[in-house]
Amino acid sequence: MSGLKKLVLPAIVGTVLALDQISKSWVVAHMDLGESRELAPWLAPVFSLTYVTNTGIVFGLFQGMGDVLIVVALIAVGAILLYYRHLPPGPLVLHIALGLQLGGALGNLADRLTRGAVVDFIDLNFWPLHHWPIFNVADTCIVAGVALLLLVMLTDKECQSAPEEST
């Protein structure tokens, strides 16, 4: 792995983690729990900030299982790091995808450990997302990272070919 590729994962993780925690800290400091704010009148029907907390996972599933979800997050972080450690040379987008996933997982894990729940605030409200669950920067990065990983797996010839058997 080239020196530049080695820097991609920590750079993406650090950026995602910083953006996630800064945005959540701003919401906690400037909004009351349950409060909604418009950023601009013309955006109001589509996008606003709404401060909620989530003790479950995406879409509010598994509420109140914080301790279990901390363990699951630690396992996910460990799996990503292990996979990354043994990552064969491949496209740069694969490193970006893992960085997005790891940064997002660490951002939500930090919330669970420090606040007891994940802070969510991005509120989209347009078709087909009418009444879409409120989410955060970490969630967005996790989804984007998974989508990029799937894209690489579906389009990269090395990922699609089966390992050769030795005879």
Secondary structure as UniProt FT lines:
FT   HELIX           3..30
FT   TURN            33..34
FT   STRAND          36..37
FT   TURN            41..46
FT   STRAND          47..54
FT   HELIX           58..60
FT   TURN            61..64
FT   HELIX           66..85
FT   HELIX           92..115
FT   STRAND          118..124
FT   TURN            127..128
FT   TURN            130..131
FT   HELIX           137..155
FT   HELIX           157..160
//
